[in-house]
Amino acid sequence: MKKQTAVEWLWLNLTDDMIGELSPEQIKSIYDLVQEAKAMEKKQSKTDFEKGQESTKFKFPLSSDAYYEETYGK
């Protein structure tokens, strides 16, 4: 089972009550910010994986891209 990132959790838990009175432009702005945050979170996760690889003698047979795909499926 793939893990859910914190940003995905936030997006999925925003309710209609929270964003229902916003204009379509405001909702689009929030969506764009969430997409940017997801990209930042992905980059950070991959960087953390690479730093972990560098700091240990054990090397995982995965690249950071493969690790992220296997863990989060995106």
Backbone bond lengths (Angstrom), bond angles and torsions (degrees), N, CA, C in turn:
res aa  C-N    CA-C-N  psi(-1)  N-CA   C-N-CA  omega(-1)  CA-C   N-CA-C  phi
1 M - - - 1.457 - - 1.529 109.35 -
2 K 1.307 115.31 131.80 1.457 120.70 -178.97 1.523 110.10 -75.93
3 K 1.320 114.61 147.89 1.459 120.44 178.63 1.523 110.26 -83.20
4 Q 1.307 115.77 158.03 1.459 122.56 177.44 1.524 108.02 -105.35
5 T 1.328 116.15 133.44 1.457 118.63 177.52 1.524 109.52 -78.70
6 A 1.314 115.81 163.65 1.471 121.02 179.30 1.528 111.04 -62.97
7 V 1.308 116.49 -38.22 1.472 119.56 -179.26 1.530 110.22 -68.43
8 E 1.331 117.26 -39.61 1.469 119.67 176.22 1.521 110.58 -62.46
9 W 1.325 116.55 -42.07 1.462 120.39 178.47 1.529 110.28 -59.03
10 L 1.324 116.25 -45.93 1.463 120.24 -179.99 1.521 110.81 -59.03
11 W 1.322 116.89 -48.43 1.465 120.84 -177.96 1.523 110.73 -61.21
12 L 1.315 116.81 -43.71 1.462 120.37 -178.52 1.522 112.56 -69.60
13 N 1.323 117.71 -21.98 1.452 120.66 -177.45 1.523 114.35 -100.71
14 L 1.318 116.38 0.85 1.467 118.19 170.52 1.523 106.27 -71.45
15 T 1.290 116.66 125.91 1.464 119.65 -175.63 1.521 110.90 -98.45
16 D 1.311 114.18 163.65 1.463 119.65 176.54 1.522 110.77 -58.98
17 D 1.338 116.39 -33.14 1.462 120.10 178.11 1.526 111.42 -62.32
18 M 1.335 115.96 -34.27 1.462 120.15 -178.08 1.522 112.35 -76.41
19 I 1.323 116.43 -36.36 1.463 118.79 -175.32 1.530 113.19 -114.42
20 G 1.331 116.22 0.02 1.459 121.33 -174.45 1.518 115.35 -58.86
21 E 1.321 117.69 -31.82 1.458 119.89 -176.61 1.522 112.47 -96.26
22 L 1.321 116.86 6.22 1.458 119.84 178.78 1.522 109.97 -83.61
23 S 1.303 114.81 154.18 1.464 119.60 177.25 1.526 108.84 -74.88
24 P 1.340 117.16 160.75 1.465 119.60 176.41 1.533 112.37 -56.57
25 E 1.306 117.23 -34.49 1.470 120.81 179.32 1.530 110.59 -67.29
26 Q 1.324 116.59 -40.01 1.461 120.30 178.29 1.533 110.92 -66.70
27 I 1.313 116.53 -41.39 1.464 120.46 178.17 1.523 109.69 -63.23
28 K 1.321 117.41 -42.19 1.472 121.38 177.40 1.518 110.41 -61.71
29 S 1.322 118.17 -40.13 1.464 121.39 178.30 1.526 111.04 -63.08
30 I 1.329 116.50 -42.53 1.462 120.38 177.63 1.525 110.04 -63.78
31 Y 1.321 116.73 -44.29 1.464 121.24 178.58 1.532 110.54 -59.03
32 D 1.320 116.85 -45.31 1.463 120.80 179.30 1.527 111.50 -61.66
33 L 1.323 117.07 -40.51 1.466 120.83 177.66 1.526 111.09 -64.57
34 V 1.318 116.78 -40.47 1.465 120.78 178.59 1.528 109.96 -64.03
35 Q 1.324 117.20 -41.42 1.467 120.22 178.36 1.529 110.97 -63.54
36 E 1.317 117.03 -40.14 1.459 121.17 177.14 1.533 110.60 -64.60
37 A 1.333 116.67 -41.76 1.461 120.97 178.59 1.529 110.68 -64.54
38 K 1.332 117.56 -38.20 1.462 120.46 177.31 1.520 111.01 -63.02
39 A 1.321 117.32 -41.03 1.464 121.21 178.68 1.531 110.48 -65.17
40 M 1.322 116.68 -40.93 1.470 120.68 177.82 1.525 110.74 -64.39
41 E 1.324 116.13 -42.60 1.459 121.53 -179.97 1.530 110.70 -63.75
42 K 1.328 116.84 -40.69 1.463 121.45 178.20 1.525 110.57 -63.44
43 K 1.319 116.45 -45.83 1.466 120.61 179.67 1.527 110.36 -61.05
44 Q 1.331 117.53 -43.10 1.456 121.53 -179.45 1.530 110.83 -64.53
45 S 1.314 117.45 -41.92 1.455 121.22 179.87 1.523 110.59 -62.49
46 K 1.317 116.33 -43.33 1.460 120.50 179.32 1.529 110.84 -66.38
47 T 1.323 117.22 -40.11 1.467 121.22 177.57 1.522 110.41 -63.05
48 D 1.320 116.95 -44.06 1.465 121.03 177.99 1.528 110.93 -60.01
49 F 1.320 117.02 -42.02 1.461 121.15 178.18 1.526 110.22 -61.11
50 E 1.329 116.63 -46.01 1.464 120.95 -179.46 1.530 111.31 -63.25
51 K 1.330 117.47 -41.10 1.460 120.91 177.94 1.527 110.71 -64.98
52 G 1.321 117.04 -37.66 1.460 120.76 175.89 1.515 111.35 -63.79
53 Q 1.324 116.45 -38.96 1.466 120.87 176.84 1.528 110.47 -61.04
54 E 1.327 116.21 -41.44 1.464 121.45 -177.37 1.529 111.84 -69.65
55 S 1.318 117.18 -29.12 1.465 120.16 -172.60 1.527 113.92 -92.76
56 T 1.302 117.81 3.49 1.468 120.05 -178.73 1.517 110.79 -131.18
57 K 1.306 115.17 155.33 1.463 119.46 177.17 1.526 110.99 -77.85
58 F 1.340 116.14 -25.77 1.462 120.26 179.17 1.520 109.09 -79.46
59 K 1.297 116.80 126.53 1.459 121.07 179.65 1.523 109.41 -109.39
60 F 1.296 115.92 125.27 1.450 121.58 176.75 1.524 108.78 -72.52
61 P 1.309 117.42 144.81 1.468 119.68 -179.80 1.538 111.92 -81.56
62 L 1.320 116.69 30.15 1.465 121.53 -178.66 1.513 110.29 -125.80
63 S 1.309 115.31 148.39 1.458 119.91 168.02 1.527 107.20 -83.01
64 S 1.319 117.09 168.99 1.464 119.37 178.35 1.526 110.65 -64.18
65 D 1.340 117.14 -34.05 1.469 119.86 177.06 1.526 111.05 -65.08
66 A 1.334 116.07 -44.94 1.464 120.30 179.58 1.530 111.15 -65.23
67 Y 1.345 116.07 -39.17 1.468 120.21 176.87 1.536 110.65 -59.07
68 Y 1.316 116.61 -47.99 1.461 120.33 -177.78 1.519 110.41 -63.70
69 E 1.321 116.94 -44.26 1.462 121.51 179.65 1.528 110.69 -61.72
70 E 1.329 116.37 -43.25 1.463 120.40 -179.28 1.528 111.59 -67.77
71 T 1.321 116.63 -36.85 1.465 121.62 -176.47 1.531 112.05 -79.51
72 Y 1.338 115.79 -46.75 1.462 119.93 -173.14 1.530 114.02 -111.76
73 G 1.316 117.21 -15.00 1.458 120.59 176.33 1.509 115.17 69.19
74 K 1.332 117.05 28.73 1.467 119.82 -178.86 1.493 110.41 -133.25
